[in-house]
Amino acid sequence: MFNEDYFKSLWSRYKKKSNLINTDQTLYSFRHTGAIEIYKRTGSLSKLQKAMGHSSMRVSLTYLRGLEIADLKEEEIVSIA
């Protein structure tokens, strides 16, 4: 049985030993990376929402900040959210 800080402790230990992880990276950083990859591969906001378990499209869109989505117009985002 794991305690609630188990993964946080493992992450902290790994981060100290690894040259691959930046000091500002967190476990949560990987969730954002995963969300971007899902969108890039599928091009579907609804699939992204389902995969991430978000209750609204607006939450899913926050994961795509900074990602240039040329074919998605602002009106479409507003109508989805």
N, C-alpha and C positions, 0 to 999 in steps of 0.2 A: 504494500500500500504506500502510495506517494503522499507526502504532505503538500500543501498548497503552494509552497515556494520551491518545489523540487526542480522544475524546469528553469526557473529564474536563477537558482543556484548553479545549475549545470551551465547555463548560458554565461554567467559571470566568470566561472572557471575557464571555460573555453575561450572567451574573449581575451582573458589575460594571457593565455598561452599562444593564441593564434596571431599570425601576421596578416591574415586575410580579412579580418573584421576591423572596421574603423571604430573608434571609441564612441562615436555618436550613433552607431547602429544598435537597434534593439530587435528583439524577436518580432515585434510588431512591424518592423521595416520589411520583413519577408512577406507579410500579408499584403502590403501595398505592391510589392514587386509581383506577387502572384496575381493580384487583381489586374494589373497592367498587362501581364502575359495572357490572361484569360481573354481580355478584351482584344488584344492584338491578334490572337489566334482565331477568335470567333467573330469579332466585329459586332457582337451583339450585347447591348446593355441588359437585356432581359436575362440572358444566360449568365452574365456577370452577377447580376442581382441574385439569381438563384444559387449560384456556386458559392457566393460569399454569405448567403443567408441574411441579406439585408431586407428590412421590412419596407423600404421605399427606394425608388430609383434615385432620389436625391442623395441618399447616403452612398450609393454605388458611385455616383458621379464625383463625389469628393475624393475617391481613390484614384481618379484619373486626372486630378489637377496637374498642370504642368505638361501633360501629354497632349501634343497637338493632334486634334481630331478634325482634320480638314473637311471631311464629308458630313459632319454633324453641325447643324446650324443652331443658333441660340434659341430660335422659336421651337425647335424640336425638343430641346432640353426642357424648356418651360412646360411644354404640353405633356411631356412624360412625367415630370416631377409633380 
